[in-house]
Amino acid sequence: MRKNHYYYFIFLAALSFGMFLVNINIPFARADAPNFNKAPTALKGSWQTKIHKTAKKYSNKRNRYWSSSLYVTNKQFHLEDFMLNKHKGSEYNSGPYGAYKGKTDSLAFRKTKNRHYNIYGNVAPDFEKGVCGYSVVLSKSNRSMKVYSHKLTNYGSYYTFGKKHYIGNFYKE
C-alpha cells in the first residue's frame, strides 16, 4: 500500500512541475522577429487588382477605369495606381509609392500570424526620413492578398502600427 502512495505522490509532483513549466512559456508567445531585406517567398512577384470603374462624378474620358499593381522584392514593396481610358488603355499612373530599403533603414517583413505580415520601410528609395507601414493578409492558396496601409508611430527602436486603411485585394499575375 505504501508503494502506491509513493508513486501517486511522484506522479502529482511531476504533473504539477510540468504544469508550472507550461505556464512559464505561455506569456512569451509573440510574433516573429522582423526579417530585414528578405521578403517571404509567398509575397514575392507581381500582383494586380481587378479593373474598377471610376465613380461617375470623378469620371472623364481619360479616367474611366482604374487598377493598382504591386511588386514585391527583397528591397521594395512597390505600389502604383493606373488610370485607364474608356477603352481600358493606360492613360497615366500615380507614380510609385510603398515601402523601400533606404539609405539608413532596411525594409522589414514581420510575420504576425499565419498568412499575416507587417511590412515597413522608407517612403521612397534612398530616402533618409519618413517611414510607412503596410499589412498583408494572404489567402490560403497564396494566390490573392488584401493590403492595408498604416500610420506608424516611432518609439525610437521600434514602430507600432496604427489604424489600418484598405488599399485593395491583389491577385498574382
C-alpha positions as a Markdown table, in Angstrom:
| # | Residue | x | y | z |
|---|---|---|---|---|
| 1 | Met | 0.0 | 0.0 | 0.0 |
| 2 | Arg | 2.8 | 2.4 | 0.8 |
| 3 | Lys | 4.3 | 1.9 | -2.7 |
| 4 | Asn | 1.1 | 3.1 | -4.3 |
| 5 | His | 1.1 | 6.3 | -2.2 |
| 6 | Tyr | 4.8 | 6.8 | -3.1 |
| 7 | Tyr | 4.1 | 6.5 | -6.9 |
| 8 | Tyr | 1.0 | 8.7 | -6.5 |
| 9 | Phe | 3.0 | 11.4 | -4.8 |
| 10 | Ile | 5.7 | 11.3 | -7.5 |
| 11 | Phe | 3.0 | 11.4 | -10.2 |
| 12 | Leu | 1.4 | 14.5 | -8.7 |
| 13 | Ala | 4.8 | 16.2 | -8.2 |
| 14 | Ala | 5.8 | 15.6 | -11.8 |
| 15 | Leu | 2.4 | 16.8 | -13.0 |
| 16 | Ser | 2.5 | 20.0 | -11.0 |
| 17 | Phe | 6.1 | 20.6 | -12.1 |
| 18 | Gly | 5.0 | 20.1 | -15.8 |
| 19 | Met | 2.1 | 22.5 | -15.4 |
| 20 | Phe | 4.5 | 25.0 | -13.9 |
| 21 | Leu | 6.8 | 24.8 | -16.9 |
| 22 | Val | 3.9 | 25.1 | -19.4 |
| 23 | Asn | 2.6 | 28.3 | -17.6 |
| 24 | Ile | 6.1 | 29.9 | -17.8 |
| 25 | Asn | 6.2 | 29.5 | -21.6 |
| 26 | Ile | 2.7 | 30.8 | -22.4 |
| 27 | Pro | 3.2 | 34.5 | -21.8 |
| 28 | Phe | 6.2 | 34.6 | -24.1 |
| 29 | Ala | 4.3 | 33.6 | -27.3 |
| 30 | Arg | 4.5 | 36.6 | -29.7 |
| 31 | Ala | 5.1 | 37.5 | -33.4 |
| 32 | Asp | 8.3 | 36.5 | -35.2 |
| 33 | Ala | 11.2 | 39.0 | -35.3 |
| 34 | Pro | 11.3 | 41.0 | -38.5 |
| 35 | Asn | 13.4 | 39.8 | -41.5 |
| 36 | Phe | 15.3 | 42.7 | -43.0 |
| 37 | Asn | 15.6 | 42.9 | -46.8 |
| 38 | Lys | 14.3 | 39.3 | -47.1 |
| 39 | Ala | 10.7 | 39.1 | -48.5 |
| 40 | Pro | 8.8 | 35.9 | -47.8 |
| 41 | Thr | 8.6 | 33.7 | -50.9 |
| 42 | Ala | 4.8 | 33.8 | -50.9 |
| 43 | Leu | 4.8 | 37.6 | -51.3 |
| 44 | Lys | 7.5 | 38.0 | -54.0 |
| 45 | Gly | 6.5 | 38.9 | -57.5 |
| 46 | Ser | 3.9 | 40.9 | -59.4 |
| 47 | Trp | 0.3 | 41.4 | -58.1 |
| 48 | Gln | -2.6 | 43.2 | -59.7 |
| 49 | Thr | -6.1 | 44.3 | -58.6 |
| 50 | Lys | -9.2 | 43.9 | -60.8 |
| 51 | Ile | -10.1 | 46.8 | -63.0 |
| 52 | His | -12.6 | 49.1 | -61.2 |
| 53 | Lys | -15.0 | 51.7 | -62.7 |
| 54 | Thr | -14.4 | 55.2 | -61.5 |
| 55 | Ala | -17.3 | 56.9 | -59.8 |
| 56 | Lys | -19.4 | 58.9 | -62.2 |
| 57 | Lys | -18.7 | 62.3 | -60.6 |
| 58 | Tyr | -14.9 | 61.8 | -60.9 |
| 59 | Ser | -15.0 | 60.1 | -64.3 |
| 60 | Asn | -14.0 | 61.7 | -67.6 |
| 61 | Lys | -12.7 | 60.3 | -71.0 |
| 62 | Arg | -9.2 | 59.8 | -69.6 |
| 63 | Asn | -10.2 | 58.5 | -66.2 |
| 64 | Arg | -13.0 | 55.9 | -66.8 |
| 65 | Tyr | -11.4 | 52.9 | -65.0 |
| 66 | Trp | -8.5 | 52.3 | -62.6 |
| 67 | Ser | -6.4 | 49.5 | -61.2 |
| 68 | Ser | -3.5 | 49.0 | -58.9 |
| 69 | Ser | -0.3 | 47.0 | -59.2 |
| 70 | Leu | 2.1 | 45.8 | -56.5 |
| 71 | Tyr | 5.6 | 44.5 | -57.0 |
| 72 | Val | 7.5 | 42.9 | -54.1 |
| 73 | Thr | 11.2 | 42.1 | -53.9 |
| 74 | Asn | 13.7 | 42.0 | -51.1 |
| 75 | Lys | 14.3 | 45.7 | -51.3 |
| 76 | Gln | 10.9 | 47.2 | -52.3 |
| 77 | Phe | 7.2 | 46.9 | -51.7 |
| 78 | His | 6.2 | 49.0 | -54.7 |
| 79 | Leu | 2.6 | 50.1 | -55.4 |
| 80 | Glu | 1.2 | 52.1 | -58.4 |
| 81 | Asp | -2.3 | 53.1 | -59.4 |
| 82 | Phe | -3.2 | 53.3 | -63.1 |
| 83 | Met | -5.9 | 55.4 | -64.6 |
| 84 | Leu | -7.5 | 53.8 | -67.7 |
| 85 | Asn | -9.4 | 55.5 | -70.5 |
| 86 | Lys | -12.8 | 54.3 | -71.8 |
| 87 | His | -11.1 | 51.7 | -74.0 |
| 88 | Lys | -9.2 | 50.4 | -70.9 |
| 89 | Gly | -5.9 | 51.6 | -72.3 |
| 90 | Ser | -3.4 | 53.1 | -69.8 |
| 91 | Glu | -3.6 | 56.9 | -69.7 |
| 92 | Tyr | -1.4 | 57.8 | -66.7 |
| 93 | Asn | -0.3 | 56.4 | -63.3 |
| 94 | Ser | 0.1 | 57.8 | -59.8 |
| 95 | Gly | 3.8 | 57.2 | -59.6 |
| 96 | Pro | 5.4 | 54.8 | -57.2 |
| 97 | Tyr | 4.6 | 54.6 | -53.6 |
| 98 | Gly | 5.1 | 52.0 | -50.9 |
| 99 | Ala | 7.9 | 50.9 | -48.6 |
| 100 | Tyr | 11.5 | 50.7 | -49.7 |
| 101 | Lys | 15.0 | 50.0 | -48.4 |
| 102 | Gly | 16.5 | 53.4 | -47.6 |
| 103 | Lys | 20.0 | 54.8 | -47.1 |
| 104 | Thr | 19.9 | 54.1 | -43.3 |
| 105 | Asp | 16.9 | 51.8 | -42.8 |
| 106 | Ser | 16.1 | 48.4 | -44.1 |
| 107 | Leu | 12.8 | 47.1 | -45.4 |
| 108 | Ala | 11.3 | 44.9 | -42.7 |
| 109 | Phe | 8.9 | 41.9 | -43.2 |
| 110 | Arg | 7.4 | 40.6 | -40.0 |
| 111 | Lys | 5.1 | 37.6 | -39.8 |
| 112 | Thr | 2.4 | 38.3 | -37.1 |
| 113 | Lys | 0.1 | 35.4 | -37.6 |
| 114 | Asn | -0.3 | 32.6 | -40.1 |
| 115 | Arg | -0.5 | 34.3 | -43.5 |
| 116 | His | -0.4 | 37.8 | -41.9 |
| 117 | Tyr | 2.6 | 40.1 | -42.5 |
| 118 | Asn | 3.6 | 43.6 | -41.4 |
| 119 | Ile | 5.9 | 45.5 | -43.8 |
| 120 | Tyr | 7.6 | 48.8 | -43.0 |
| 121 | Gly | 10.3 | 50.8 | -44.7 |
| 122 | Asn | 11.2 | 54.2 | -46.1 |
| 123 | Val | 8.7 | 56.2 | -48.1 |
| 124 | Ala | 11.0 | 56.4 | -51.1 |
| 125 | Pro | 14.1 | 54.6 | -52.2 |
| 126 | Asp | 17.4 | 56.1 | -50.9 |
| 127 | Phe | 15.4 | 58.4 | -48.6 |
| 128 | Glu | 16.5 | 59.0 | -45.1 |
| 129 | Lys | 13.4 | 60.3 | -43.3 |
| 130 | Gly | 9.8 | 59.2 | -43.5 |
| 131 | Val | 8.7 | 55.6 | -42.7 |
| 132 | Cys | 5.4 | 54.0 | -43.8 |
| 133 | Gly | 3.9 | 50.6 | -43.0 |
| 134 | Tyr | 1.6 | 48.1 | -44.7 |
| 135 | Ser | 0.0 | 44.9 | -43.6 |
| 136 | Val | -0.8 | 41.9 | -45.8 |
| 137 | Val | -3.3 | 39.1 | -45.4 |
| 138 | Leu | -2.6 | 36.2 | -47.8 |
| 139 | Ser | -5.3 | 33.8 | -48.9 |
| 140 | Lys | -4.9 | 30.1 | -48.1 |
| 141 | Ser | -3.9 | 29.3 | -51.7 |
| 142 | Asn | -1.4 | 32.2 | -51.7 |
| 143 | Arg | -3.0 | 33.4 | -55.0 |
| 144 | Ser | -4.6 | 36.6 | -53.6 |
| 145 | Met | -4.0 | 39.0 | -50.7 |
| 146 | Lys | -5.5 | 42.0 | -49.0 |
| 147 | Val | -3.3 | 45.0 | -48.5 |
| 148 | Tyr | -3.7 | 47.7 | -45.8 |
| 149 | Ser | -1.7 | 50.9 | -45.2 |
| 150 | His | -1.0 | 52.0 | -41.6 |
| 151 | Lys | 0.2 | 55.2 | -39.9 |
| 152 | Leu | 3.3 | 54.3 | -37.9 |
| 153 | Thr | 4.3 | 55.6 | -34.5 |
| 154 | Asn | 8.0 | 55.7 | -33.9 |
| 155 | Tyr | 9.2 | 54.8 | -30.4 |
| 156 | Gly | 13.0 | 55.0 | -31.1 |
| 157 | Ser | 14.0 | 51.4 | -31.5 |
| 158 | Tyr | 10.6 | 50.1 | -32.8 |
| 159 | Tyr | 7.4 | 51.1 | -34.6 |
| 160 | Thr | 3.8 | 50.5 | -33.7 |
| 161 | Phe | 1.1 | 50.1 | -36.3 |
| 162 | Gly | -1.9 | 52.5 | -36.0 |
| 163 | Lys | -5.4 | 52.3 | -37.7 |
| 164 | Lys | -5.4 | 50.5 | -41.0 |
| 165 | His | -6.7 | 51.8 | -44.3 |
| 166 | Tyr | -7.8 | 49.3 | -47.0 |
| 167 | Ile | -5.9 | 49.6 | -50.3 |
| 168 | Gly | -7.1 | 46.6 | -52.3 |
| 169 | Asn | -7.4 | 42.9 | -53.0 |
| 170 | Phe | -4.5 | 41.9 | -55.2 |
| 171 | Tyr | -4.2 | 38.8 | -57.4 |
| 172 | Lys | -1.0 | 37.1 | -58.6 |
| 173 | Glu | -0.2 | 37.9 | -62.2 |
